[in-house]
Amino acid sequence: MRTSSSSRRMAGRGRRRRTVLAAVAALTAGTALLAGCGSGDGSGAAADGKITLRIGTFGSFGYDDKTGAKLYAEYEKAHPNIKIVESNVADGQKYWDTLKLRLSRNSGLADIQAVEVGYIAEATGPSMAGKWVDLSKTGGADLGAFLDWKVKQATTADGKVIGLGTDIGPMAICYDKELFAKAGLPTDRTEVGGLWAGDWSKFLEAGRTYQKKAPAGTSFHDSASGLFNAVISSEPEQYADASGQLAWEKSPGVKKAWDTAVAATRGGLTAKLRQFDEKGTWNAAFKNEKFATVACPSWMTGIIKDQAGAANQGKWDIAAPPVAGNWGGSFLAVPKSGKHAEEAAKLAAWLTAPAQHAKVFAVNGNIPSTKDTLSSPAVVGAKLPYFGDTPVGEIFSTAAASIRPAPISRWDGQLKTFLTDNGILDIEQRGTDPAKAWENVRKLAEDKIDQ
């Protein structure tokens, strides 16, 4: 959850007051989002025996019947007694804060809850592991179909599997060909990838070249926070050490990501946007062509399609990133407290099965976390209509083959939010000195995270 500037200024006034404020903020977030990602007490069987299954998600999972793969309609047709309702929240941190509050109360939960990889270690940790259905025993999922490391991430200390993998997030760079041409940069994806191959500093250099002839009102990159996430996703050492304990202050990966994001900010290379902001400013910037590049894990292609819209179809292309990495990827989990946990587990297993992974990728670009699907002709040879002849499947499946998951801790998601929303964003939007911003993050981590 993003911390307000006023609460950051109060960081030194005593742990008891800070703890009270944090609790109030969490309760407020839970109340504000009550209709956003949970079912309340309305989940259950109707008088005609029809069961409503509610799914809480964030971002773009690609299941829906409007812009997604229409999986809900397909499942409902095959199961006439089931009705599926999805509640989606744009801000992943607020979604998680609310989900944690509801888990602590065993109330207000959806029948299926999405969990992002940054929080999966917390979800499988001691305080939450017992809250979920063991999907290795319920629902009929074929765990052997998934990437081994994806299953391991969702496995508790006593061997329960609490989440089924939806996707992974192999990295690329998406760019607006029209803006690149106007700025005098190449537009061919191979040439574009060659501008920054092997080094994020080359990416910044390409940005400086862009800015010299940038079309009026545009910036090279959307967000320094997004750039931070892209860089750290390519690093073998991120927030945690091999034992799963936080080690972020001495992490080479955090330092490189921070320094790169700060350099982009100070060089005027970004549009100073907060990704997934509630006002929709970042979304609108896609449609209005306010930036030329965005760090592009596979799931970002669905966001570009939805937000840039039909008027910009064919303008966006995809190039290899400076360094391969994995940003994001999620799981579907089933709370034990649900009234229809068995039916929910079956739906979660079906949504994450290889056949459905392939359908979602074909529409939304989310790279599958199932082994055979990831290497199948349907994925490797796939193209997304919005991106024209771009070999989307080849680009992302090649990147996926290079993924080497970094150690994760149960505090990764929270710490990432501190570093981006309370650190990088302050530098970018408010001109905060980087050393001061780093210290603010350090104090927040010290105050809010108890190892």
Salt bridges, closest charged atoms under 4 A:
GLU74 OE2 - LYS359 NZ 2.74
ASP91 OD2 - ARG274 NH2 2.98
GLU122 OE2 - LYS100 NZ 3.22
ASP148 OD1 - LYS371 NZ 3.46
ASP158 OD2 - LYS160 NZ 2.76
GLU178 OE1 - LYS182 NZ 3.96
GLU178 OE1 - LYS315 NZ 3.48
GLU205 OE1 - ARG208 NH2 3.16
ASP222 OD1 - HIS221 NE2 3.43
GLU235 OE2 - LYS256 NZ 3.45
ASP259 OD2 - LYS255 NZ 3.00
GLU278 OE2 - LYS94 NZ 2.93
GLU289 OE1 - LYS315 NZ 3.09
ASP306 OD1 - LYS305 NZ 2.90
ASP317 OD1 - ARG189 NE 3.02
GLU342 OE2 - LYS346 NZ 3.81
ASP389 OD1 - ARG189 NH2 3.29
ASP421 OD2 - ARG274 NH2 2.84
ASP426 OD1 - ARG8 NH2 3.10
ASP426 OD1 - ARG430 NH1 2.35
ASP433 OD1 - ARG266 NH2 3.90
GLU439 OE2 - ARG442 NH2 2.56
GLU446 OE2 - ARG442 NH1 3.59
ASP447 OD1 - ARG18 NE 2.35
ASP447 OD2 - LYS448 NZ 3.72
ASP450 OD1 - ARG15 NH1 3.92
